[in-house]
């Protein structure tokens, strides 16, 4: 048995069966430089999925590595939030300023799941209510409460939740009842549905709506710009808060705005963040209005959240994004790739949709004969891109969406290289499916 096969056997013996691995023959990534990684067999890949949108500015970035090494050299990798942490204060000041939330405060966690749990707690405590609104096809984490506000059946294990949750329309225009509606008409219908939900399904005193500006695990589906501003107006009439889950859409990834929710022309009461902020180091958090953040009566700490190492990496990463105007780069490179994919898709029956903003885009695959969502074709696409040296992700309500989020540092040459591999792979999948 090869060393790689042995590692796979050991993994299956001690790791949960539900812990998914990509590819028929899973790979072990052992090296990374720039926007490329190398596996244990010596194969190189251009990375268009970045550890699930987490290695936001690529691999082995000197500014991040040196910041972490400076902190390591002090001998202090952990103190807890019982002591002053300079890196936390400095990062919180930056995030509060960038958020646009008036008089904002920040709390750091270890992950997006923890961040969303914290935001839900803040809203529930402020409103003294367990009633929460969420979006269909959404994903907010793997914990008990976060799963409760997740609108994807494939990510739910239990029929009950600690929260009383009602799910709204907004990213499901593929449904027949919405076919042919303009953006304005779809927003109007969704808002009327929200009013109906509030009037019929809730007992008043709704705590909050939590929503992703672009749904990550949901396959990069998104509401039309302006929907969440319309939702916010209705929520304001009822005293409910709005939480924007920016775990995947933050830090300029969408190209047009620094946080995804800004495309809707609204400032939320809270935003949650994680993933790319520390370029691979564990960090998450909530930025919220002062009265919300300070509103908890009981004690609270975060033992590991915002630890000195993660803060060093996050400060360096955020500074790098701002100093190099990577939001503009995301807009430029995304336009090339999304435009190229849409042009190629016109002659490929397996492509049901190409969508996205900036460096957050997806290709939805369907059976060319029936037009139905096809998870097997997505699996084939995963293998075809890997064979050609490109790493991509998968998701969607039906598991038929190839989703991609390259590093924000993607170059012009790498954009065209990745686009070429994607088009070649789509043509191979299309040829096999239509043969």
C-alpha positions in Angstrom: 0.0 0.0 0.0 1.3 3.4 -0.9 1.9 6.1 1.7 -1.0 8.1 0.2 -3.4 5.1 0.3 -2.3 4.4 3.9 -3.1 8.0 4.9 -6.6 7.7 3.4 -7.2 4.4 5.3 -6.1 6.0 8.5 -8.3 9.0 7.9 -11.4 6.8 7.3 -10.6 4.8 10.5 -10.6 7.8 12.8 -12.5 10.7 11.2 -16.3 10.9 10.9 -18.0 9.4 7.8 -19.8 12.8 7.2 -16.5 14.6 6.9 -16.4 14.9 3.1 -13.3 14.5 1.0 -13.2 15.8 -2.6 -12.3 13.6 -5.6 -12.4 9.9 -6.2 -8.8 9.8 -5.0 -8.5 12.5 -2.4 -5.4 14.7 -2.4 -3.1 15.9 0.4 -1.9 19.5 0.0 1.7 19.8 1.3 3.0 23.1 -0.2 1.8 26.5 -1.4 3.3 29.6 -2.9 1.4 32.5 -4.4 -1.9 31.3 -5.7 -0.8 27.7 -6.3 -0.5 24.6 -4.2 1.3 21.2 -4.5 0.0 17.8 -3.4 1.9 15.0 -1.9 2.4 13.4 -5.3 4.1 16.5 -6.6 1.2 17.7 -8.7 0.7 21.5 -8.9 -2.6 23.3 -9.0 -3.9 26.8 -9.5 -6.2 27.3 -6.5 -9.7 28.6 -7.3 -11.3 27.5 -4.0 -8.7 28.7 -1.4 -9.5 26.3 1.4 -13.2 27.3 1.2 -12.6 31.0 0.6 -10.1 31.2 3.4 -6.6 31.6 1.9 -7.8 35.0 0.7 -4.5 36.5 -0.5 -2.8 33.2 -1.4 0.0 31.2 0.1 3.3 32.1 1.9 2.6 35.8 1.8 5.7 37.5 3.3 3.8 40.2 5.1 1.5 37.7 6.9 4.3 35.2 7.6 6.6 37.9 9.0 3.8 39.3 11.3 3.1 35.9 12.7 6.9 35.2 13.2 7.3 38.5 15.1 4.5 37.5 17.4 5.9 34.0 17.9 9.3 35.5 18.7 7.7 37.2 21.8 6.9 33.7 23.2 3.3 34.7 23.7 0.8 32.8 21.5 -2.1 33.0 24.0 -3.2 35.1 27.0 -7.0 35.1 26.7 -9.4 38.0 26.7 -8.9 38.5 30.4 -5.9 40.7 29.5 -5.4 43.6 27.1 -4.6 42.4 23.6 -3.1 45.2 21.4 -3.7 43.3 18.2 -7.4 42.8 19.0 -7.8 46.5 19.7 -6.0 47.5 16.5 -8.0 45.1 14.3 -11.3 46.0 16.0 -10.7 49.7 15.3 -10.1 48.9 11.6 -13.2 46.7 11.3 -15.5 49.1 13.1 -14.4 51.9 10.8 -14.8 49.8 7.6 -18.2 48.4 8.6 -20.1 51.7 8.4 -22.1 50.7 11.4 -22.4 53.8 13.7 -20.6 53.6 17.0 -19.7 50.0 16.4 -18.0 47.5 18.7 -16.3 44.1 17.7 -16.1 40.7 19.4 -13.7 38.1 18.1 -14.3 34.3 17.8 -12.6 31.4 16.2 -15.0 30.8 13.3 -18.0 31.9 11.3 -20.2 29.4 13.1 -19.2 31.0 16.5 -19.7 34.5 15.0 -23.2 33.7 13.9 -24.1 32.1 17.2 -22.9 35.3 18.9 -24.9 37.6 16.6 -28.0 35.5 17.2 -27.5 35.6 20.9 -27.1 39.4 20.8 -30.3 39.8 18.9 -32.3 37.3 21.0 -31.1 38.9 24.2 -32.0 42.4 23.0 -35.4 41.4 21.9 -36.1 38.8 24.5 -37.3 36.5 21.7 -36.2 33.2 20.2 -38.0 34.0 16.9 -35.6 34.4 14.0 -36.0 34.9 10.2 -33.6 33.3 7.8 -33.3 32.7 4.0 -34.1 29.6 2.1 -31.0 27.8 0.8 -28.8 29.6 3.4 -25.9 28.2 5.4 -24.7 29.7 8.6 -22.5 27.0 10.3 -22.6 23.6 11.8 -23.5 24.2 15.5 -27.0 23.7 17.0 -28.2 27.3 16.6 -26.4 27.9 13.3 -27.9 24.8 11.8 -31.3 26.0 13.0 -31.1 29.1 10.7 -29.6 27.1 7.8 -32.1 26.6 4.9 -30.5 23.6 3.3 -31.9 20.2 4.2 -28.6 18.4 3.3 -26.9 20.3 6.2 -29.6 19.5 8.9 -29.5 16.5 11.2 -32.4 17.3 13.5 -36.0 18.4 13.1 -35.8 20.9 16.0 -33.7 23.9 16.9 -33.1 26.2 19.9 -34.6 28.9 17.8 -38.1 29.4 16.4 -37.1 30.0 12.7 -39.1 31.0 9.6 -37.5 31.0 6.2 -38.0 33.7 3.6 -37.8 33.9 -0.2 -35.1 35.9 -1.9 -32.6 33.6 -3.6 -34.9 31.1 -5.2 -36.0 32.6 -8.5 -35.6 29.3 -10.2 -39.0 28.3 -8.7 -41.9 28.3 -11.2 -44.0 30.8 -9.2 -41.2 33.4 -9.8 -40.5 32.7 -13.4 -40.4 35.7 -15.6 -40.6 38.3 -12.8 -38.4 41.3 -13.1 -36.1 42.2 -10.2 -38.5 44.8 -9.0 -41.5 42.5 -9.2 -39.6 39.7 -7.4 -38.6 42.1 -4.6 -42.2 43.2 -4.3 -43.5 39.6 -4.0 -40.8 38.7 -1.5 -41.6 41.7 0.7 -45.3 40.9 0.6 -44.4 37.3 1.7 -42.3 38.7 4.6 -45.3 40.8 5.7 -47.5 37.7 5.5 -45.0 35.6 7.5 -44.9 38.3 10.2 -48.7 38.4 10.3 -49.3 34.7 10.3 -46.4 32.6 11.4 -44.7 34.6 14.1 -45.9 35.7 17.5 -44.5 39.2 17.3 -41.2 40.3 18.8 -39.1 38.8 16.1 -35.4 39.0 17.1 -33.7 39.3 13.7 -33.3 38.3 10.1 -29.9 36.7 9.3 -28.9 36.6 5.7 -25.9 36.1 3.4 -25.6 38.7 0.6 -24.4 35.9 -1.6 -25.2 32.4 -0.4 -22.0 30.4 -0.1 -22.9 26.7 0.4 -26.2 27.5 -1.4 -24.2 27.7 -4.6 -23.5 31.5 -4.8 -27.2 32.2 -5.4 -28.1 35.8 -4.4 -31.1 38.1 -4.0 -31.5 41.0 -6.4 -29.7 44.2 -5.2 -32.1 46.1 -3.0 -34.1 43.3 -1.6 -32.4 43.5 1.9 -33.0 47.2 2.0 -36.7 46.5 1.5 -36.6 43.7 4.1 -34.8 46.0 6.5 -37.6 48.7 6.2 -40.2 46.1 7.1 -38.1 44.7 9.9 -37.7 48.2 11.3 -41.5 48.6 11.6 -41.4 45.6 13.9 -38.3 46.4 15.9 -36.4 43.4 14.5 -32.6 43.5 13.8 -30.8 42.7 10.6 -27.6 40.5 10.6 -25.5 40.3 7.5 -23.5 37.1 7.3 -20.3 38.3 5.6 -18.3 35.2 6.3 -17.8 34.6 2.6 -18.7 38.0 1.0 -16.5 40.3 3.1 -13.2 42.1 2.5 -13.8 43.2 -1.1 -14.4 39.8 -2.6 -17.4 40.8 -4.6 -15.5 43.6 -6.2 -18.2 46.2 -6.2 -18.3 46.8 -2.4 -16.1 46.0 0.5 -18.9 44.1 2.3 -21.5 42.3 0.2 -24.5 43.9 1.9 -23.5 47.3 0.7 -24.8 46.4 -2.8 -28.3 46.5 -1.3 -27.9 50.1 -0.1 -28.4 49.2 3.6 -26.2 49.2 6.7 -27.1 46.2 8.9 -27.3 46.2 12.7 -24.6 43.5 12.8 -22.2 41.8 10.5 -20.5 38.5 11.1 -17.1 37.7 9.5 -14.5 34.9 9.4 -12.7 32.8 6.8 -10.4 35.0 4.7 -9.6 37.7 7.3 -6.5 36.0 8.7 -5.6 34.2 5.4 -5.8 30.7 6.9 -5.4 31.4 10.6 -8.6 30.8 12.7 -10.5 33.9 13.3 -14.1 35.1 13.2 -16.2 37.8 14.8 -19.1 40.2 15.0 -19.2 43.9 14.5 -22.4 45.5 15.9 -24.0 48.6 17.1 -22.7 49.5 20.6 -26.1 49.0 22.3 -26.4 45.6 20.9 -22.9 44.4 21.7 -23.0 45.8 25.2 -26.5 44.5 25.8 -25.7 41.1 27.3 -26.3 40.9 31.1 -24.2 37.8 31.8 -20.4 37.5 31.8 -18.6 36.5 28.5 -15.1 35.7 27.3 -13.5 34.0 24.4 -10.6 31.8 25.5 -9.0 31.4 22.1 -11.0 34.0 20.0 -8.8 36.8 18.8 -5.6 35.2 20.1 -2.3 37.1 19.4 -1.2 34.9 16.5 -4.5 35.1 14.7 -4.6 38.9 15.3 -1.1 39.3 13.9 -2.2 37.4 10.8 -5.5 39.2 10.5 -4.0 42.7 10.8 -1.4 41.9 8.2 -4.0 40.4 5.8 -6.4 43.3 6.1 -3.7 45.8 5.7 -2.5 44.0 2.6 -6.0 43.9 1.1 -6.4 47.7 1.6 -2.9 48.7 0.6 -3.1 46.8 -2.7 -6.7 47.7 -3.4 -7.6 44.0 -3.9 -11.3 44.9 -4.1 -10.6 46.6 -7.5 -8.5 43.5 -8.5 -11.4 41.2 -7.6 -13.8 43.3 -9.8 -11.4 43.3 -12.7 -10.4 39.6 -12.7 -14.0 38.5 -11.9 -15.3 40.4 -15.0 -12.8 38.5 -17.2 -13.7 35.1 -15.8 -17.4 35.5 -15.5 -17.7 37.1 -18.9 -15.6 34.3 -20.5 -17.7 31.6 -18.8 -20.9 33.1 -20.0 -19.7 33.4 -23.5 -18.6 29.7 -23.5 -21.8 28.5 -21.8 -23.9 29.6 -24.7 -22.8 26.5 -26.7 -22.9 24.0 -23.8 -26.2 22.4 -22.9 -24.8 21.1 -19.6 -24.5 24.7 -18.2 -27.7 25.8 -16.6 -26.4 29.1 -15.2 -23.2 31.2 -14.7 -23.5 33.7 -11.9 -21.4 35.7 -9.4 -19.8 38.9 -8.5 -16.1 39.7 -8.5 -14.0 36.7 -7.4 -17.0 34.8 -6.2 -18.6 32.9 -9.1 -20.3 29.7 -10.0 -21.4 27.4 -12.8 -24.6 25.4 -12.4 -24.8 22.1 -14.2 -27.8 20.3 -15.5 -28.6 17.1 -17.5 -28.6 18.2 -21.1 -31.6 16.0 -21.9 -33.9 16.9 -19.1 -32.6 20.2 -17.8 -32.7 18.8 -14.3 -29.9 19.6 -11.8 -27.1 17.0 -12.1 -24.8 16.4 -9.1 -22.9 13.7 -11.1 -21.9 16.2 -13.7 -20.6 18.5 -10.9 -18.5 15.5 -9.7 -17.2 15.0 -13.2 -16.4 18.7 -13.5 -14.4 18.5 -10.2 -12.3 15.6 -11.6 -11.8 17.3 -15.0 -10.5 20.5 -13.5 -8.2 18.6 -11.1 -6.7 16.7 -14.0 -5.9 20.0 -15.7 -4.4 21.5 -12.6 -7.2 23.6 -11.1 -8.9 23.3 -7.7 -12.6 24.3 -7.5 -15.4 23.7 -5.1 -18.9 22.3 -5.1 -22.2 23.2 -3.6 -25.8 24.3 -4.3 -29.2 23.2 -3.1 -28.9 20.1 -5.3 -25.2 19.6 -5.2 -24.9 20.5 -8.9 -23.0 23.8 -8.7 -19.2 24.4 -9.2 -18.4 27.3 -7.0 -15.1 29.2 -7.1 -13.4 32.0 -5.1 -9.8 32.5 -6.2 -7.4 34.5 -4.1 -7.9 38.3 -4.3 -4.3 38.5 -5.5 -5.1 36.6 -8.8 -3.1 38.0 -11.7 -4.3 38.6 -15.3 -2.3 35.6 -16.5 -3.8 33.3 -13.8 -7.3 34.5 -14.6 -6.9 33.5 -18.3 -5.2 30.3 -17.3 -8.1 29.3 -14.9 -10.7 30.4 -17.4 -9.1 28.2 -20.1 -9.1 25.2 -17.8 -12.7 25.8 -16.8 -13.9 26.0 -20.4 -11.9 23.0 -21.5 -13.3 21.0 -18.6 -16.9 22.1 -19.3 -16.5 21.1 -22.9 -15.2 17.6 -21.8 -18.1 17.2 -19.4 -20.6 18.4 -22.1 -19.2 16.1 -24.7 -19.5 13.1 -22.4 -23.0 14.0 -21.3 -24.3 14.5 -24.9 -22.5 11.6 -26.5 
